[in-house]
Amino acid sequence: MGYVFRPEDARRYHEWFLREPGRTAFLIEKEVLSRLWSPPSPQRVLEVGCGTGLFLEWFSEQGHQVTGIEPSSPMLNICRERLPERISLDRGYAEHLPYEDNAFDTVALITTLEFVDDPLQALREASRVARQTVLVGALNRYSLISGCRYVERLWKPTVYRHARFFSVFALHQLAHKAFCGSVPMHWRTCLTLPLSTLKYFRMVERSRFFQWHPFGHFIAMRIDPRHTMRTVQQPVFSELPASIGHASIQASCWLLPKREKLNHGPGEEIRPTHPFRNGEGKLAQPR
């Protein structure tokens, strides 16, 4: 189940993104996610742990068919107040998604794995309902901002007391377990410097050349699952080997009497005989 945000947590979370430095941090996070995930056409997108719907709104503005699921009722109340009706909202948990297999093209977990009891099960569920991509946004334990969060939670009431931070390597290991082996993964990080300096180094933080190292506070990762089974709606087109055209194919639905196979001459036509009829066309009598 994990930590469920209370009304005061939901209010503080939403207000932080409405003022600086939260507004600029949110802009940079969206940019780094866009560099990893930019589908050519609208998709069915599910955001697990959608919070107050900030990223849901961003997905919807790009033309995607969006659904959000969130365990916190106060978070969902804020979503319903500010989001259009075309965005579907459900209440549920990341470890037990109430959707069918391959129900969505992309499943996003943005600052969600930090607050669930079982991150591995949450990723497995995301892989189950995602047909193409799993998009992860996580907080980096090895960033300068995380160091400030660790100190801050010793004396200040904050939701980060309940959070589990990750690293790029830890997310790689988690994905290998959840997807049962090596899968294509691409990652970037952002928000490397303290948030108090963001207004001075905004352009540096937004630069793609500054997002290749593993020490940014926000880790963006795209995972492309490789399913061993394909649905009927997704036919598999594979190139046949060249040798298959020269293989001899023997009929197995007709049985030839042994005498016919041995005594026919060259050029004579072999007429297949039904296994339950004799040579004269009559039904064979059982012996």
N, C-alpha and C positions, 0 to 999 in steps of 0.2 A: 504493500500500500504506500509506504513512504510518507513524507511530510506533506500535509494538506494545508495550503495557505489559508490563514484566518482573514477576517474582514480588514483588520488594520494592516496586515501584510499586503493584501491585494491593493489597498489604497496607496501605501507607500511605494509599492512596485510601479504602479501606473504613473504616479506623480513624478517619479525619478526620471522617466523618459520624456516628460513634458518640459523639463528645464535642463539647463546646462549643468554638468557635461553629458547628461544622459541623452540629450537630443543628438549631439554629435556622435556619441558612441554608437547609438542606434543606426545612424546613417552609415558609419564605417562598417558595422557588422553586416548590413544589407549589401554593401558593395562587395565585400569579400565573399559572401555567399553567392552573389551573382557571377563572380568570376569562376566559381566552381560549378554552378548549376544554372544553365541558361537553355532550357528546352526550346526547340524551334517552333513548337505549336502548343496550344493550351493543353493542360493535363488535369487529371483528377488528383488533387493534393490533400493529404491528411496531415494535420499538425497535431502531434501528441503532446499534451501539456501546453496548450495554447495560451495559458495565462489570461491576460486582458485583451488578447486579440490583435496585438500590434503587428506581428508577422502574418497573421491571417489576413489582415487588411492589405498588407503588401502583396501577398500572393494573389489576392482577388483583383487588385489593381492591374496585375499583369495579364488578366484574362483567364485565370485558371478556375476550375470548379473546386471550391474549397470546402473542407470539413474540418472542424476542430473538436477535440475531445480533451476534457479537463476534469480532474477529481474535485476541485475546489468550487463550491457553489458561489462564494463571493466573487471569484474570478469570472465565472460564467455570467453572473449578473451584470458585471461591467461590460462584458462582451455583448450581451443582448441590448444594452442601452446604447452602445456606440456603433455597432456593426449593422450593415444592411441585412435584410431578411434572406437574401440569396445565399448567405453563408450559413451552412448547417452547423449546429452546435450540439454536442452530446456530452453526457457526464459519464466518466469511466476512468479506468486505470491503465497505465502503460503496459503492465504485465499481463493484462487480460483484455485485449481489444475486441469489442463486439462486432467484428466485421469478418466477411468471408475472405478466403485466400485470394490474393491478387486483386483485391477490390479497388486499389488505388495505383496510379502510376508512380507517385512519389510520396514517401512518408518522411516527415520532418520531425526531429526531436531537438528542439533548440532550448538550451538550459533546462532540460528535462531529466536527463540521466543523473544529475546531481541530487535530485530529491526523491528518487525511487528506491525501494528496498532492494530490488534485484535488477541492476542494469543489464545483466546478461539476458535475462528473460525478456526485458523490455526490447532489446535489440532483436531477439528471436521473433517476437511478435511483430515488430516492424518489418522484418524480412518476410514474414508470412503474408502480410497484407499488401506489401509493395511489389509491383510488377517490374519496375525498372530501377528505381533509385531510392536509397535511404540517405537522407541529408541530416547530418549531426552538427549541432553547435554546442560546445562544452567549454567550461571555464578551466583554464590551465593552472595547475598547482605550482608550476615553476615560473610564474610571472611576478613582476614587481607588484602589481595590483593585488594579486592573491596574497602576497606577504602582508600587505596592509590590511587585507580582510581578516587574516589570521589574528593579527594583533588587535584589530578593532572588535572582534567578537568576544574578546576576553572581558571587556568592560561595558560594551554597548549591546543592547538587545537587537539582534539582527537575524534574518532568516539564514544567513550563512553559517550559523551554528549547527544547522541541520543539513548542510550541503556536503557533498562528496566531490572534491575536485579531481580532475584527470590530467593526463599528459598526452602528447601525441603518441608516444610508445604504448601507453596504457590503452588508449583507444584502438590502436592496431591489434593488440593482443585480445581485447574484448571482441573486436569484429571477427578475428580468426576463429574464436570459439563459437560465436553466435551463428556464423555463416558456414561452419564446418569446413574450414580450410582457407586458403589464400583467395582473396577476391580483389578486384581492382579498387584501389582507394586513392583519393587525391585530397590534399589538405593544404590549408593556409592558416596563418594566425594574424591577429591584429591587436591593437591597443597594447603596444609594447611598453610605452612610457606611462608614468603615473597620470591618472585622470586630471589632476590639477594642472598639468602642463599641456593638456589637449588643445586648448585654444591657441597656444603658441606653435605647436608642432602638428597642426591638423593636416597640412598638406603632406608632411612626411608620413604620418600614419596612413593616409589614404593611398600612398604610392604602392603599386604592386611589387616593386623591387624591395620594399621594406617588410614584406609579408611572407618571406620564404623560410624564416628561421622558426624554431619550435618553442619560442619563449614569449609569444604574445599572449595576452590574457584571454582572448576569445579564439578558440580553435574551431575552424570550419572544416568539415570533412564530408566528402561525397563517397558513398559506397555503392557499387554496382553489383547487386547479387547475381550469381550464376546459378540458376535453378536447374536441377537435374531432370525435372519433369516439365513439359510444356503443355499448356492448355490447348483445347481444341481450337480456340480462336487464334492461336499463334502457331501456324504450321511451320515446320522446320524444312528449310530448303538447303540441301547439302549437295555438293558436287560428287557424282558417282565416280569410282575409280575407272580408269581406262580399260582395265582387264576384265571388267564385268561383261563387256559386250562380246567377248570371245569365249565366255564360259558356256559349256554345253548344258542344256536344260533337258532333263528327262521327265517324261510324263509319269505322274504317279497315280492318276485317277483311272487308268485303264490297266488291266492285267492281260498279258498275252500268254496263251498256252505255250508250254515248253516245246511242243512238237512244231508249232508254227515258227517259233524263233529259231529253231535249229535247221529246218528243212526248206526254208524259202531260198530261192535262187537270186542271183544278182539282177536287179532291175524289177523284180516282182514286188508288188505293193503288199504291204502288211496291213491287214484289216484288224483293228483292235476288237477284241471280243469282250463283251460285258462279263464281269466275273461271276455273275449268277445265271448265265446262259451258256448253252453248249454251242458247238460249231454250226448247227443247223438253225440257230435262232430261237430254239425252244428252251424253256426253263430247265436248268439242270436239276436232276433228281438227287436229293441228299442221299448219301451212302450210309 
